[in-house]
Amino acid sequence: MNTPRAYHSPLREEQTAGTRSRIVDACVGLIRDQREFTFAAVARRAGVQERTVYRHFPTKDALEASVWRWIVENLTQAELAASSEDELVSAMRRSFTGFDAGAGLIEAMLHSPQGLAIRQSQQTARRAMFERCAQSAVPGAGDEACTSLAAMLQLLYSAAAWDQLRSFWGMDAAAAADLVEQAIRLLFAGARQETQRAATPVRPSRISAADYEPTETPPIEEA
């Protein structure tokens, strides 16, 4: 009995990929324009039926993930894979360059509920990256210290930091990245010094009898 072969159509695959790309582009455009982000709105913008959007992206989470992936592939070129101080700095620099290139979209991501939802959806992976870098760069630090360091690293390596430096200090991506790199390096150095100081035992000082000088009692005057 012959097993039927699966039908392979390069043309159909190309059409499917094209439709998917149009849907993702529509999502990005809606966020950039700070427009309503629904399946119906995405379908209208992409020029497809709503059921087509559902076929490619069954849930809103899937749509949001596609926007994040688009930003990584087309702007930041930075996966959440850094595991050391140098890798984190390098990823931050790529991200800041991408933020400048897609400033309108990044600003919309910062100032819209949909953008916040997309960024929050990636927080587990982002937190894991910062904690991984903290543990790698500051060996011996306790869990609480690593968590605090990771939180400060995320504050520095963020679109919000880029936006503040761009909007209020007139910095481009390169200048902002230079400043943030300096802050990250100082933060790591300070954390390493603090960990080393905490691990160094404090030796009690020794006072010899020769070092002790008794105070003289003033004479009592007679009445």
C-alpha positions as CSV (number, residue, x, y, z in Angstrom):
1,M,0.0,0.0,0.0
2,N,1.5,3.3,-1.0
3,T,1.6,6.1,1.6
4,P,0.2,9.3,0.1
5,R,2.8,12.1,-0.1
6,A,2.2,15.4,1.6
7,Y,1.5,18.1,-0.9
8,H,4.3,20.8,-1.0
9,S,3.5,24.1,-2.7
10,P,6.2,26.8,-2.5
11,L,3.7,29.3,-4.0
12,R,1.2,28.6,-1.2
13,E,3.9,28.9,1.4
14,E,5.0,32.2,0.0
15,Q,1.4,33.4,0.0
16,T,1.0,32.3,3.6
17,A,4.2,34.1,4.7
18,G,3.1,37.2,2.8
19,T,-0.2,37.3,4.6
20,R,1.4,36.7,7.9
21,S,3.8,39.6,7.2
22,R,1.0,41.9,6.3
23,I,-0.8,41.1,9.5
24,V,2.3,41.8,11.6
25,D,2.9,45.0,9.7
26,A,-0.7,46.0,10.4
27,C,-0.1,45.4,14.1
28,V,3.0,47.5,14.2
29,G,1.3,50.3,12.3
30,L,-1.7,50.4,14.7
31,I,0.6,50.6,17.7
32,R,2.8,53.3,16.0
33,D,-0.4,55.3,15.3
34,Q,-1.7,54.6,18.8
35,R,-4.9,53.2,17.3
36,E,-7.2,50.6,18.7
37,F,-5.5,47.2,18.7
38,T,-8.2,44.5,18.0
39,F,-8.5,41.6,15.6
40,A,-11.0,43.6,13.6
41,A,-8.7,46.6,13.4
42,V,-5.8,44.5,12.4
43,A,-7.8,42.7,9.7
44,R,-9.0,46.1,8.3
45,R,-5.5,47.5,8.2
46,A,-4.0,44.3,6.7
47,G,-6.8,44.0,4.1
48,V,-7.8,40.5,5.1
49,Q,-10.7,38.9,6.8
50,E,-10.8,38.7,10.6
51,R,-10.9,34.9,10.5
52,T,-7.6,35.1,8.5
53,V,-5.9,36.9,11.4
54,Y,-7.2,34.3,13.8
55,R,-5.9,31.5,11.6
56,H,-2.4,32.9,11.8
57,F,-2.5,34.3,15.3
58,P,-5.2,32.5,17.4
59,T,-4.8,34.7,20.5
60,K,-4.0,38.3,21.2
61,D,-0.9,37.1,23.1
62,A,0.3,35.6,19.8
63,L,-0.3,39.0,18.0
64,E,1.7,40.8,20.7
65,A,4.5,38.3,20.6
66,S,4.7,38.9,16.8
67,V,5.1,42.6,17.4
68,W,8.0,42.0,19.8
69,R,9.6,39.7,17.3
70,W,9.3,42.3,14.6
71,I,11.0,44.9,16.8
72,V,13.9,42.5,17.6
73,E,14.4,41.5,14.0
74,N,13.9,44.9,12.4
75,L,15.2,47.4,15.0
76,T,17.0,46.3,18.1
77,Q,18.7,43.1,16.8
78,A,19.1,42.2,20.5
79,E,17.7,38.9,21.8
80,L,17.3,38.5,25.6
81,A,20.3,36.2,25.7
82,A,23.0,38.2,27.4
83,S,24.7,36.4,30.2
84,S,27.7,38.6,31.1
85,E,28.5,42.3,31.7
86,D,30.1,42.8,28.2
87,E,27.2,40.9,26.4
88,L,24.7,43.1,28.3
89,V,26.4,46.3,27.3
90,S,26.7,45.1,23.6
91,A,23.0,44.3,23.6
92,M,22.1,47.6,25.1
93,R,24.0,49.5,22.4
94,R,22.2,47.6,19.6
95,S,18.9,48.2,21.2
96,F,19.5,52.0,21.6
97,T,20.5,52.2,17.9
98,G,17.3,50.4,17.0
99,F,15.3,52.7,19.3
100,D,16.5,55.7,17.3
101,A,15.7,54.0,14.0
102,G,12.1,53.3,15.1
103,A,11.6,56.2,17.4
104,G,7.9,56.7,16.6
105,L,7.1,53.1,17.3
106,I,9.2,52.9,20.5
107,E,7.6,56.1,21.9
108,A,4.1,54.6,21.2
109,M,5.2,51.4,22.9
110,L,6.2,53.5,26.0
111,H,3.0,55.6,26.1
112,S,0.2,53.3,25.1
113,P,-1.6,50.5,27.0
114,Q,-1.0,48.1,24.2
115,G,2.7,48.9,24.2
116,L,2.8,48.4,28.0
117,A,1.1,45.0,27.6
118,I,3.6,43.9,25.0
119,R,6.6,44.9,27.1
120,Q,5.2,43.3,30.2
121,S,4.6,40.1,28.3
122,Q,8.4,39.8,27.9
123,Q,9.3,40.7,31.5
124,T,9.9,37.1,32.7
125,A,12.6,36.7,30.0
126,R,14.0,40.2,30.6
127,R,14.3,39.7,34.3
128,A,16.0,36.3,33.8
129,M,18.6,38.0,31.6
130,F,19.4,40.7,34.0
131,E,19.6,38.3,37.0
132,R,21.8,36.0,34.9
133,C,24.2,38.9,34.1
134,A,24.2,40.0,37.7
135,Q,25.1,36.5,39.0
136,S,27.8,36.1,36.3
137,A,29.4,39.5,36.9
138,V,29.2,39.5,40.7
139,P,30.0,36.0,41.8
140,G,29.3,35.4,45.5
141,A,26.5,38.0,45.7
142,G,23.4,36.8,47.6
143,D,20.0,36.4,46.0
144,E,18.8,39.7,47.4
145,A,21.8,41.6,46.2
146,C,21.5,40.0,42.7
147,T,17.8,40.9,42.5
148,S,18.5,44.5,43.4
149,L,21.3,44.7,40.9
150,A,19.2,43.2,38.2
151,A,16.4,45.7,38.8
152,M,18.8,48.6,38.5
153,L,20.3,47.2,35.3
154,Q,16.8,47.0,33.8
155,L,16.2,50.6,34.8
156,L,19.3,51.6,32.8
157,Y,18.9,49.3,29.8
158,S,15.4,50.3,28.8
159,A,13.5,52.2,26.2
160,A,12.4,54.5,29.1
161,A,16.0,55.5,29.8
162,W,16.7,56.0,26.1
163,D,13.6,58.2,25.9
164,Q,14.6,60.4,28.8
165,L,18.0,61.0,27.5
166,R,16.7,61.7,24.0
167,S,13.8,63.9,25.0
168,F,15.3,65.9,27.9
169,W,19.0,65.9,27.1
170,G,19.0,65.9,23.3
171,M,21.2,62.8,23.1
172,D,21.2,60.5,20.1
173,A,21.6,56.7,20.4
174,A,25.4,56.7,20.6
175,A,25.6,59.4,23.3
176,A,22.9,57.8,25.3
177,A,24.5,54.4,25.0
178,D,27.9,55.8,26.1
179,L,26.3,57.3,29.2
180,V,24.3,54.2,30.1
181,E,27.4,52.0,29.5
182,Q,29.3,54.1,32.0
183,A,26.5,53.8,34.5
184,I,26.3,50.0,34.0
185,R,30.0,49.5,34.4
186,L,30.1,51.6,37.6
187,L,27.1,49.7,39.0
188,F,28.8,46.4,38.4
189,A,32.1,47.7,39.9
190,G,30.3,49.0,43.0
191,A,28.5,45.7,43.4
192,R,31.7,43.7,43.2
193,Q,33.4,45.9,45.8
194,E,30.5,45.6,48.1
195,T,30.4,41.8,47.8
196,Q,34.1,41.6,48.4
197,R,33.9,43.9,51.4
198,A,31.1,41.8,52.9
199,A,33.1,38.7,52.4
200,T,36.3,40.0,54.1
201,P,36.4,39.3,57.8
202,V,36.9,42.3,60.1
203,R,39.9,41.8,62.4
204,P,39.4,43.2,65.9
205,S,42.0,45.9,66.8
206,R,44.4,45.0,69.5
207,I,45.2,47.6,72.2
208,S,48.3,47.0,74.3
209,A,48.9,48.3,77.8
210,A,51.5,50.7,76.4
211,D,48.8,52.3,74.2
212,Y,46.6,53.0,77.2
213,E,47.2,56.3,78.9
214,P,45.2,56.8,82.0
215,T,43.8,60.2,82.6
216,E,45.1,62.1,85.5
217,T,42.8,62.9,88.3
218,P,42.9,66.6,89.1
219,P,44.0,67.4,92.6
220,I,41.3,68.2,95.1
221,E,41.6,71.8,96.4
222,E,41.3,72.2,100.1
223,A,38.8,74.7,101.4
